[in-house]
């Protein structure tokens, strides 16, 4: 039963979720890059270069066990999740930019994620432990990420009514599936999680704070308005933990590598909500302050 869950059910379930992401995307989401190229470039640079570098530094500072460090890099390499769109809606960010970033991320991740994980395996695992992702595994990651998204987009293009009807059930399934894989990842290596909870929890918390802060303040430093900076923050801060968990458990066959994503999945929604509330409160205070000055 356990083998069936890992090898068959998890990849199929993740493919359904990635297809659900595709149901919300159109070719116009990729073309929209021309409308705000600066924001897209900065957000992608932060996610692919800055955050991956920070994750590496955190792994070194916390002296994480090798496979957990690899799992942490897997989490850092995972793209933003569709939930970022919801947070942008709740906290008044640029939803269109979120959708654009999600679309581009889902394509780039199919190539960048195996590349980053392979480098992490080579660096953190000793020579006798090293098990790099074979070409067949890289193809598997590519198929898990990109093919279902394309299928979802095709359904959206040819049958928008069907896409609309499927959207809500797939979203509900995505939430339930995330809870399931978090529970599965924890239960498979419960004792190790207890042993490493301080390391994993502390590093995941710091990474979450860094992801949200960098996602917002770096774009602001480069002149991106608050509306779009919020979208960047949620896209960068809310990683696709479901993807990271499933790849760790199926492609890498390691519950240890799944621990960072499992802990992060719990933390990120709380931290993103607090961060969004903080940004909105700061804007209100600044707005009141400006009104007082004008009057």
C-alpha positions in Angstrom: 0.0 0.0 0.0 2.8 2.4 0.9 4.6 1.6 -2.3 1.4 2.3 -4.3 1.0 5.7 -2.5 4.5 6.8 -3.3 5.0 5.5 -6.8 1.5 5.8 -8.3 -0.9 8.0 -6.2 1.3 10.9 -5.3 2.5 11.7 -8.9 -1.0 11.3 -10.3 -2.5 13.5 -7.6 0.3 16.2 -8.1 -0.3 16.1 -11.9 -4.0 16.8 -11.2 -3.0 19.8 -9.1 -0.5 21.1 -11.7 -3.2 20.7 -14.3 -5.5 22.8 -12.1 -2.8 25.5 -12.2 -2.9 25.3 -16.0 -6.7 25.7 -15.9 -6.1 29.3 -14.6 -3.5 30.2 -17.2 -3.7 31.4 -20.8 -1.1 32.4 -23.4 -1.9 36.0 -22.5 -0.4 35.5 -19.1 3.0 34.9 -20.7 2.5 37.8 -23.2 1.7 40.1 -20.2 5.4 40.1 -19.4 5.7 43.0 -21.9 3.4 45.1 -19.7 5.7 45.0 -16.6 9.0 43.3 -17.6 10.9 45.0 -14.8 8.7 43.5 -12.0 8.8 40.1 -13.6 12.6 40.1 -14.0 13.3 41.3 -10.5 10.9 38.7 -9.0 12.4 35.8 -11.0 15.9 37.0 -10.1 15.0 37.0 -6.4 13.4 33.6 -6.5 15.9 31.8 -8.7 19.2 33.4 -7.6 18.8 35.3 -4.3 16.6 32.9 -2.4 18.5 29.8 -3.6 21.7 31.5 -2.3 20.1 32.3 1.0 18.8 28.8 1.4 22.4 27.5 0.8 23.7 29.9 3.5 21.0 28.8 5.9 21.9 25.1 5.3 25.5 25.9 6.1 24.8 28.1 9.2 22.4 25.6 10.7 24.7 22.7 9.7 21.7 20.8 8.4 22.1 17.0 7.9 23.0 16.3 4.3 19.6 15.0 3.0 17.7 17.6 4.9 19.9 20.2 3.3 19.1 18.8 -0.1 15.4 18.9 0.8 15.8 22.5 1.8 17.4 23.4 -1.5 14.6 21.5 -3.2 12.1 23.7 -1.4 14.0 26.9 -2.4 14.0 25.7 -6.0 10.2 25.1 -6.0 8.2 27.8 -7.8 5.5 29.9 -6.2 2.1 28.2 -5.7 -1.3 29.3 -7.0 -2.2 30.2 -3.4 -0.2 33.3 -3.9 -3.0 34.6 -6.1 -5.4 34.3 -3.2 -3.1 36.2 -0.9 -2.7 39.0 -3.4 -6.5 39.2 -3.7 -6.9 39.3 0.1 -4.1 41.9 0.7 -4.6 44.0 -2.4 -1.7 42.9 -4.5 -1.4 42.8 -8.3 -3.2 39.5 -9.1 -2.5 39.7 -12.8 1.3 39.9 -12.0 0.9 36.9 -9.8 -0.7 34.9 -12.5 2.1 35.9 -14.9 4.8 34.9 -12.5 3.1 31.6 -11.8 2.9 30.9 -15.5 6.6 31.7 -16.1 7.7 29.9 -12.9 5.9 26.7 -13.8 7.9 26.6 -17.1 11.3 27.6 -15.7 11.0 25.2 -12.7 10.8 22.2 -15.0 14.4 22.9 -15.9 15.8 24.8 -12.9 14.5 22.5 -10.1 16.3 19.3 -11.3 19.5 21.4 -12.0 19.5 22.9 -8.5 18.7 19.6 -6.7 21.5 17.9 -8.6 24.0 20.5 -7.5 22.8 20.2 -3.9 23.1 16.4 -4.0 26.7 16.7 -5.3 27.6 19.3 -2.7 25.9 18.0 0.5 26.1 14.2 0.0 29.4 12.4 0.6 30.8 10.4 -2.3 29.6 7.1 -1.0 26.1 8.6 -0.4 25.8 10.6 -3.6 22.8 9.7 -5.7 22.4 12.4 -8.3 19.1 12.7 -10.2 19.5 10.4 -13.2 18.3 11.6 -16.6 15.1 9.5 -16.3 14.4 11.2 -13.0 14.9 14.7 -14.5 12.5 13.8 -17.3 10.1 12.6 -14.6 10.3 16.0 -12.8 9.8 17.7 -16.2 6.7 15.6 -16.9 5.2 16.1 -13.4 5.6 19.9 -13.6 5.1 21.0 -17.2 3.0 18.5 -19.0 -0.1 18.7 -16.7 0.1 22.6 -16.8 0.0 22.5 -20.6 -2.9 20.0 -20.5 -4.8 22.4 -18.2 -4.1 25.4 -20.5 -5.3 23.4 -23.5 -8.6 22.6 -21.7 -8.9 26.3 -20.7 -8.3 27.4 -24.3 -10.8 25.0 -26.0 -13.3 24.5 -23.2 -13.3 27.5 -20.8 -16.7 26.3 -19.3 -15.2 22.9 -18.4 -12.1 24.7 -17.0 -14.3 26.9 -14.8 -16.3 23.9 -13.5 -13.1 22.0 -12.7 -11.4 24.9 -11.0 -13.0 24.8 -7.6 -12.9 21.0 -7.1 -9.2 20.9 -8.0 -8.5 23.8 -5.6 -10.2 21.9 -2.8 -8.4 18.7 -3.8 -5.1 20.6 -3.7 -5.6 21.7 -0.1 -6.6 18.2 1.0 -3.7 16.7 -0.9 -1.2 19.1 0.8 -2.5 18.1 4.2 -2.2 14.5 3.2 1.4 14.7 1.9 2.5 16.7 4.9 1.1 14.0 7.2 2.6 11.3 5.1 6.1 13.0 5.1 6.0 13.5 8.9 4.7 10.0 9.7 7.3 8.3 7.5 10.2 9.7 9.5 8.6 11.0 12.6 11.5 10.2 14.9 14.0 12.1 12.7 11.7 15.1 12.6 11.5 15.1 16.4 15.3 14.9 16.5 15.7 17.7 14.0 12.7 19.9 14.7 14.8 22.7 16.1 17.0 22.8 13.1 14.3 22.3 10.5 11.8 24.6 12.2 14.3 27.4 12.8 15.8 27.3 9.3 12.3 27.1 7.7 11.1 30.1 9.8 14.1 32.2 8.8 13.8 31.2 5.1 10.0 32.1 5.2 10.7 35.5 6.6 13.5 36.1 4.1 11.4 34.9 1.2 8.5 37.4 2.0 10.8 40.3 3.0 13.0 39.9 -0.1 10.0 39.4 -2.3 8.6 42.8 -1.2 11.5 45.1 -0.3 13.9 44.2 -3.2 11.3 45.2 -5.8 10.6 48.4 -3.8 14.3 49.3 -3.8 14.2 49.1 -7.6 11.2 51.3 -7.9 8.4 48.8 -8.2 5.2 50.1 -6.7 3.6 48.6 -3.6 0.8 47.0 -5.6 3.2 44.9 -7.6 5.7 44.4 -4.8 3.0 42.6 -2.8 2.4 40.3 -5.6 6.1 39.5 -5.8 6.3 38.9 -2.1 3.5 36.4 -2.1 4.7 34.7 -5.2 8.2 34.3 -3.8 7.2 33.6 -0.2 4.5 31.0 -0.9 6.5 28.1 -2.4 4.8 25.2 -3.9 5.4 22.9 -1.0 3.2 20.2 -2.5 5.5 19.9 -5.4 8.6 19.8 -3.2 7.1 17.2 -0.9 5.9 14.9 -3.8 9.3 15.1 -5.6 11.1 14.3 -2.3 8.9 11.3 -1.6 8.6 9.9 -5.2 11.5 11.0 -7.4 14.1 11.1 -4.6 12.4 8.5 -2.4 13.4 10.3 0.7 11.1 11.3 3.6 14.1 13.1 5.1 14.3 15.4 2.1 10.6 16.1 2.5 10.9 17.5 6.1 11.8 21.1 5.2 8.8 21.4 2.8 6.5 19.7 5.3 7.4 22.2 8.0 7.5 25.2 5.6 4.0 24.2 4.4 2.7 24.8 7.9 4.6 28.0 8.5 4.2 29.9 5.2 0.4 30.4 5.2 0.6 31.9 8.8 3.6 34.0 8.0 2.2 35.2 4.7 -1.1 36.3 6.4 0.8 38.2 9.1 3.1 39.8 6.5 0.2 40.9 4.4 -1.6 42.4 7.4 1.6 44.2 8.4 2.0 45.7 4.9 -1.6 46.9 4.8 -1.4 48.3 8.3 1.8 50.2 7.4 0.1 51.6 4.3 -2.8 52.8 6.4 -0.5 54.5 8.9 1.4 56.2 6.1 -1.8 57.3 4.4 -3.1 58.9 7.6 0.3 60.6 8.2 0.3 62.0 4.6 -3.2 63.4 5.1 -2.2 65.1 8.3 0.8 66.7 6.6 -1.3 67.9 3.7 -4.0 69.3 6.0 
